[in-house]
Amino acid sequence: MTLLRIDLRLKPAPQGLQELAEWPGRNFTPDFIVAASGLARFELDDKVMAVPVDSHGSRIESVNAAELDEQKYNPWLPDYIAGFALNLADATAAIKAKKKTQAHARFIDETLELILQSEPEEPGSLTLSFYHASKPVQSCKGPASLFYAEIGRSLQDLVVQLLNINPALSDYNDIERLRGWICQIVAR
């Protein structure tokens, strides 16, 4: 059983890839978030968030992971993935630090968001809810430590993908912020 799985896949357009590879010698147009576009895949409580192929992106459904037919459903959701990753890291760090009891990690260019909510009556527990166009698609509740570990893993994986393109990106301010949040998220 998979309670939570998040995969962030960097898949920039050719111009974005070139800008990422040549930074700091080349600036991002219009910015880093657009250059670092990609795809995200979410699995909550053994359900994959997926777009029915025949819907042309107009709706998202939760599909049993074991029954996912990629001829009928696309589980890879497009966005400016670095921007979503920054939102996810910020929201998760705020929840973990108890600065908020609810935080939203929104996609940049899509009407998708992951809402994290701490459970004061159940310390050590979190609820994650996936929304499309302000409507709930799927939720799951589980151990905060597991959710923090998975979110930290997915964010670190994205950082590795970026550094494989250009190790100098480790000095870029958004990457530095992301790495700082990852440390907060995975710390005891």
Rosetta silent file (secondary structure, phi, psi, omega in degrees, C-alpha in Angstrom):
SEQUENCE: MTLLRIDLRLKPAPQGLQELAEWPGRNFTPDFIVAASGLARFELDDKVMAVPVDSHGSRIESVNAAELDEQKYNPWLPDYIAGFALNLADATAAIKAKKKTQAHARFIDETLELILQSEPEEPGSLTLSFYHASKPVQSCKGPASLFYAEIGRSLQDLVVQLLNINPALSDYNDIERLRGWICQIVAR
SCORE:     score description
SCORE:     0.000 S_00000001
   1 L     0.000  135.395  177.289    0.000    0.000    0.000 S_00000001
   2 L  -110.738  112.373  178.929    1.245    3.469   -0.885 S_00000001
   3 L   -77.052  -41.548  179.161   -0.040    6.170    1.410 S_00000001
   4 E  -150.843  132.437  173.521    1.863    8.953   -0.351 S_00000001
   5 E  -145.431  126.417  176.753    4.143    9.134   -3.372 S_00000001
   6 E  -126.094  125.492  175.634    5.121   12.333   -5.156 S_00000001
   7 E  -119.570  126.441  177.858    7.319   12.314   -8.239 S_00000001
   8 E  -113.217  120.348 -176.006    8.587   15.567   -9.720 S_00000001
   9 E  -117.066  117.997  176.818   10.100   15.227  -13.163 S_00000001
  10 E   -72.270  127.198  178.968   12.045   18.083  -14.715 S_00000001
  11 L  -148.857   67.941 -175.474   11.147   18.384  -18.397 S_00000001
  12 L   -72.160  156.446  171.485   12.038   21.868  -19.589 S_00000001
  13 L   -65.467  160.775 -178.473   11.466   23.201  -23.090 S_00000001
  14 H   -52.459  -42.207  179.382   14.662   23.368  -25.196 S_00000001
  15 H   -65.124  -42.585  178.574   15.188   27.067  -24.394 S_00000001
  16 H   -62.494  -42.363  178.383   14.657   26.449  -20.668 S_00000001
  17 H   -60.747  -43.460  179.256   17.089   23.532  -20.724 S_00000001
  18 H   -64.286  -41.282  178.932   19.709   25.684  -22.426 S_00000001
  19 H   -64.720  -42.062  177.616   19.192   28.492  -19.894 S_00000001
  20 H   -62.261  -42.516 -177.184   19.503   26.041  -16.975 S_00000001
  21 H   -68.532  -30.837 -174.012   22.664   24.520  -18.476 S_00000001
  22 H   -99.646   -2.109  179.347   24.332   27.880  -19.132 S_00000001
  23 L   -66.662  139.626   10.547   23.469   29.695  -15.878 S_00000001
  24 L   -90.083    2.320 -179.729   25.062   31.946  -14.517 S_00000001
  25 L   -71.102  -14.120 -179.722   26.412   32.938  -17.922 S_00000001
  26 L  -136.748  135.206 -179.912   22.889   33.232  -19.261 S_00000001
  27 L   -82.098  159.375  177.093   19.840   34.717  -17.577 S_00000001
  28 L   -84.938  137.494  177.262   16.455   33.021  -17.370 S_00000001
  29 L  -124.269  116.977   -2.731   13.679   34.388  -19.595 S_00000001
  30 L   -80.256  -24.762  179.737   11.379   35.271  -18.069 S_00000001
  31 L  -160.498  175.823 -179.004   12.562   33.493  -14.894 S_00000001
  32 H   -57.812  -41.142 -175.406   13.873   30.288  -13.292 S_00000001
  33 H   -61.105  -40.346  179.295   10.361   28.947  -12.600 S_00000001
  34 H   -72.273  -40.259  179.590    9.456   29.009  -16.291 S_00000001
  35 H   -61.401  -38.798 -175.282   12.822   27.552  -17.342 S_00000001
  36 L   -96.124   59.888  177.787   12.431   24.652  -14.885 S_00000001
  37 L   -84.236  167.523 -179.592    9.108   23.303  -16.123 S_00000001
  38 E   176.130 -149.349 -173.401    8.128   19.678  -15.875 S_00000001
  39 E  -135.304  153.689  176.504    5.624   17.125  -14.641 S_00000001
  40 E  -131.961  145.505  176.742    4.316   15.859  -11.331 S_00000001
  41 E  -129.321  130.927 -177.090    2.728   12.538  -10.376 S_00000001
  42 E  -122.770  133.586  172.237    0.769   12.079   -7.149 S_00000001
  43 E  -128.015  119.964  179.001   -0.366    8.920   -5.442 S_00000001
  44 E  -123.888  121.666  176.123   -2.450    9.280   -2.287 S_00000001
  45 L    53.027   49.795  179.616   -3.790    6.249   -0.465 S_00000001
  46 L    63.939   18.470  176.520   -3.198    3.926   -3.466 S_00000001
  47 E  -119.343  132.614  178.750   -4.976    6.354   -5.827 S_00000001
  48 E   -97.886  133.516  174.970   -3.175    8.143   -8.658 S_00000001
  49 E   -80.019  121.168 -173.027   -4.288   11.632   -9.646 S_00000001
  50 E  -144.726  151.359  177.582   -4.719   11.382  -13.413 S_00000001
  51 E   -96.094  122.122  173.616   -6.228   13.199  -16.366 S_00000001
  52 E   -61.335  130.773 -176.121   -8.583   11.117  -18.497 S_00000001
  53 H   -56.601  -37.343 -177.643   -7.113   11.230  -22.002 S_00000001
  54 H   -77.113   -4.746 -178.724  -10.518   12.006  -23.516 S_00000001
  55 H   -91.005   -7.693 -179.517  -11.055   15.037  -21.227 S_00000001
  56 L    54.359   35.720  176.093   -8.267   17.118  -22.830 S_00000001
  57 L    82.822    5.973 -176.197   -7.122   18.186  -19.356 S_00000001
  58 L   -80.597  -13.600  177.717  -10.486   19.539  -18.220 S_00000001
  59 L  -148.891  159.933  178.077  -10.782   17.184  -15.249 S_00000001
  60 L  -128.130  140.206  179.620   -8.697   15.068  -12.901 S_00000001
  61 E  -125.648  157.544  170.931   -9.758   11.814  -11.312 S_00000001
  62 E   -97.843  126.693 -174.530   -8.310    9.574   -8.645 S_00000001
  63 E  -121.018  137.299  176.145   -7.679    6.144  -10.150 S_00000001
  64 E   -53.872  126.598 -176.645   -6.693    2.951   -8.336 S_00000001
  65 H   -57.876  -39.414 -178.212   -2.937    2.694   -8.815 S_00000001
  66 H   -69.122  -19.456 -176.998   -3.117   -1.044   -9.553 S_00000001
  67 H  -109.413    8.721 -176.547   -5.678   -0.430  -12.300 S_00000001
  68 L   -63.688  119.636  176.506   -4.115    2.622  -13.938 S_00000001
  69 L  -107.914  105.740 -176.066   -4.350    2.294  -17.729 S_00000001
  70 L   -71.230   -4.563  170.732   -2.066    4.918  -19.234 S_00000001
  71 L   -77.435  -25.398 -178.138   -3.892    4.565  -22.553 S_00000001
  72 L  -105.636  -26.172 -175.998   -6.941    6.050  -20.793 S_00000001
  73 E  -133.111  136.736  173.752   -5.345    8.203  -18.069 S_00000001
  74 E  -102.727  112.772 -178.790   -2.282   10.425  -17.991 S_00000001
  75 L   -83.818   -2.909 -177.225   -0.825   10.453  -14.463 S_00000001
  76 L   -99.311  113.807 -175.457    1.773   13.126  -15.279 S_00000001
  77 E   -98.492  124.859 -176.254    0.467   16.619  -14.545 S_00000001
  78 E   -81.272  149.614  173.233    2.314   19.520  -16.247 S_00000001
  79 E  -173.867  176.637  168.580    3.388   22.727  -14.531 S_00000001
  80 L   -79.291   87.936 -163.850    6.303   25.016  -13.857 S_00000001
  81 H   -63.443  -32.126  176.896    7.554   22.280  -11.567 S_00000001
  82 H   -65.956  -36.917  176.987   10.262   24.284   -9.789 S_00000001
  83 H   -65.629  -44.107  176.451    7.608   26.813   -8.771 S_00000001
  84 H   -62.589  -41.116 -179.845    5.337   24.095   -7.446 S_00000001
  85 H   -60.785  -41.702  177.142    8.306   22.558   -5.604 S_00000001
  86 H   -63.003  -42.003  178.000    9.037   25.885   -3.902 S_00000001
  87 H   -63.943  -42.032  179.540    5.366   26.172   -2.908 S_00000001
  88 H   -64.613  -43.979 -179.692    5.342   22.591   -1.610 S_00000001
  89 H   -64.679  -43.969  179.476    8.536   23.092    0.386 S_00000001
  90 H   -62.097  -47.462 -179.619    7.322   26.364    1.884 S_00000001
  91 H   -62.139  -45.388 -177.794    3.919   24.897    2.842 S_00000001
  92 H   -66.373  -42.883  178.838    5.428   21.740    4.333 S_00000001
  93 H   -62.962  -37.398  178.973    8.074   23.632    6.317 S_00000001
  94 H   -65.806  -40.217  177.907    5.355   25.939    7.715 S_00000001
  95 H   -66.693  -46.313 -177.211    3.264   22.969    8.857 S_00000001
  96 H   -63.481  -38.101 -179.961    6.243   21.176   10.365 S_00000001
  97 L   -79.450    0.655  179.748    7.369   24.297   12.250 S_00000001
  98 L    62.618   27.403  174.432    3.788   24.673   13.523 S_00000001
  99 L   -78.174  -24.918  179.328    3.562   28.154   11.985 S_00000001
 100 L  -140.376  154.432  172.319    0.321   27.071   10.292 S_00000001
 101 L   -99.075  -15.785  175.537   -2.227   24.303   10.782 S_00000001
 102 E  -142.605  135.273  179.600   -3.152   24.385    7.099 S_00000001
 103 E  -142.123  147.975 -176.319   -0.983   25.312    4.117 S_00000001
 104 E  -111.847  131.263  172.895   -1.512   25.238    0.370 S_00000001
 105 E  -111.037   99.776 -174.981    1.017   24.095   -2.228 S_00000001
 106 E   -94.865  146.501  168.396   -0.375   25.441   -5.480 S_00000001
 107 L   -69.244  156.349 -177.598    0.657   24.689   -9.016 S_00000001
 108 L   -81.621  -43.843 -171.543    1.841   27.799  -10.840 S_00000001
 109 L  -118.416    9.297 -179.392   -0.017   27.463  -14.143 S_00000001
 110 L  -131.044  160.061 -179.790   -2.749   24.917  -13.366 S_00000001
 111 L   -89.442   52.436 -178.938   -5.769   24.907  -11.047 S_00000001
 112 E  -121.080  145.525  174.965   -4.234   22.182   -8.898 S_00000001
 113 E  -156.035  151.380  174.032   -3.151   22.274   -5.280 S_00000001
 114 E  -111.447  123.081 -179.803   -2.095   20.016   -2.483 S_00000001
 115 E  -105.014  128.141  177.479   -3.396   21.091    0.922 S_00000001
 116 E  -106.216  134.113 -179.749   -1.516   19.985    4.040 S_00000001
 117 E  -137.991  125.800  175.500   -3.323   20.076    7.357 S_00000001
 118 E   -80.928  156.381 -177.523   -2.007   19.216   10.776 S_00000001
 119 L  -114.499   92.414 -177.539   -4.320   17.471   13.196 S_00000001
 120 L   -56.221  -33.776  179.467   -4.026   19.182   16.640 S_00000001
 121 L   -76.866  -12.370  177.718   -6.219   16.500   18.211 S_00000001
 122 L  -132.180   78.102  179.397   -3.897   13.861   16.723 S_00000001
 123 L   -55.270  140.637 -179.918   -0.277   14.975   17.145 S_00000001
 124 L    86.801    6.737 -179.169    2.022   13.314   14.651 S_00000001
 125 E  -122.320  144.117  175.766   -0.715   13.017   12.027 S_00000001
 126 E  -130.291  152.930  170.210   -1.271   14.977    8.801 S_00000001
 127 E  -116.480  130.304  174.680   -4.024   15.100    6.221 S_00000001
 128 E  -114.101  133.088 -179.412   -3.107   15.766    2.596 S_00000001
 129 E  -129.720  132.546  179.741   -5.832   16.710    0.135 S_00000001
 130 E  -102.813  127.671 -178.312   -5.458   17.081   -3.623 S_00000001
 131 E  -120.869  147.110  172.040   -7.727   19.639   -5.297 S_00000001
 132 E  -130.540  124.917 -179.792   -8.506   20.490   -8.916 S_00000001
 133 L    52.503   44.193  178.804  -10.372   23.708   -9.711 S_00000001
 134 L    64.896   13.655  177.990  -11.144   24.128   -5.984 S_00000001
 135 E  -114.132  136.699 -179.657  -12.857   20.727   -5.850 S_00000001
 136 E   -66.689  138.664  177.120  -11.501   17.813   -3.788 S_00000001
 137 E  -110.382  -45.781 -177.599  -10.126   14.877   -5.781 S_00000001
 138 E  -161.110  145.785  175.680   -8.480   12.703   -3.101 S_00000001
 139 E  -132.645  158.690  171.579   -7.345   12.913    0.514 S_00000001
 140 E  -151.427  150.533  179.870   -5.270   10.773    2.805 S_00000001
 141 E  -124.629  138.233 -179.253   -4.379   10.892    6.461 S_00000001
 142 E  -171.158 -171.442 -177.454   -1.274    9.396    7.960 S_00000001
 143 E   -66.498  128.183  179.474    1.891    9.765    9.998 S_00000001
 144 H   -56.631  -39.641 -178.039    3.483   13.180    9.624 S_00000001
 145 H   -60.398  -38.650  177.151    6.956   11.608    9.715 S_00000001
 146 H   -66.848  -45.894 -179.052    6.157    9.510    6.629 S_00000001
 147 H   -63.578  -42.419  178.033    4.679   12.466    4.753 S_00000001
 148 H   -62.970  -41.662  179.885    7.659   14.702    5.605 S_00000001
 149 H   -62.704  -43.717 -178.668   10.086   12.004    4.464 S_00000001
 150 H   -69.148  -42.395  178.457    8.283   11.510    1.132 S_00000001
 151 H   -64.604  -43.624  177.129    7.919   15.211    0.418 S_00000001
 152 H   -59.711  -42.444  178.443   11.582   15.752    1.305 S_00000001
 153 H   -61.313  -45.481 -177.350   12.597   12.858   -0.970 S_00000001
 154 H   -66.183  -39.121  178.462   10.627   14.199   -3.924 S_00000001
 155 H   -68.258  -41.897  178.357   12.018   17.712   -3.498 S_00000001
 156 H   -63.596  -37.904  177.522   15.595   16.436   -3.127 S_00000001
 157 H   -60.660  -40.231  177.497   15.140   14.337   -6.260 S_00000001
 158 H   -65.093  -41.140  177.623   14.181   17.483   -8.184 S_00000001
 159 H   -59.662  -43.177  178.516   17.272   19.282   -6.861 S_00000001
 160 H   -61.363  -41.506  178.154   19.425   16.370   -8.076 S_00000001
 161 H   -60.550  -42.906  179.164   17.816   16.578  -11.532 S_00000001
 162 H   -65.292  -42.823 -178.677   18.614   20.295  -11.687 S_00000001
 163 H   -71.631  -24.186  172.800   22.210   19.806  -10.515 S_00000001
 164 H   -66.952  -30.958  176.418   22.705   17.058  -13.089 S_00000001
 165 H   -73.246  -43.439 -176.775   21.961   19.685  -15.735 S_00000001
 166 L  -159.165  105.015  179.758   24.263   22.264  -14.150 S_00000001
 167 H   -58.256  -24.457  179.422   26.023   21.883  -10.776 S_00000001
 168 H   -65.984  -18.713  178.101   26.428   25.681  -10.602 S_00000001
 169 H   -61.651  -16.316  177.814   22.661   25.920  -10.017 S_00000001
 170 H   -61.372  -20.304  178.611   23.397   25.011   -6.376 S_00000001
 171 H   -91.723   -5.401 -179.600   24.294   28.708   -5.970 S_00000001
 172 L   -72.732  137.232 -171.271   21.005   29.972   -7.446 S_00000001
 173 H   -57.890  -40.004  179.187   18.874   31.633   -4.742 S_00000001
 174 H   -66.118  -34.868  177.481   15.717   29.526   -5.358 S_00000001
 175 H   -70.306  -40.113  176.842   17.762   26.311   -5.150 S_00000001
 176 H   -60.928  -44.457  178.071   19.404   27.523   -1.937 S_00000001
 177 H   -63.052  -43.962 -179.784   15.963   28.270   -0.436 S_00000001
 178 H   -60.305  -45.032  179.870   14.619   24.904   -1.590 S_00000001
 179 H   -64.913  -35.838  176.181   17.559   23.049   -0.041 S_00000001
 180 H   -63.961  -43.989  177.821   17.094   24.930    3.224 S_00000001
 181 H   -64.709  -38.585  178.906   13.425   23.960    3.366 S_00000001
 182 H   -59.673  -44.272  177.957   14.292   20.343    2.560 S_00000001
 183 H   -58.196  -42.612  178.536   16.651   20.293    5.569 S_00000001
 184 H   -64.699  -41.154 -175.165   13.850   21.614    7.788 S_00000001
 185 H   -66.993  -41.529 -175.067   11.341   19.125    6.406 S_00000001
 186 H   -92.023   -8.003  178.202   13.475   16.001    6.898 S_00000001
 187 L   -67.412  151.639  177.048   15.076   17.009   10.221 S_00000001
 188 L   -63.599    0.000    0.000   13.870   15.242   13.381 S_00000001
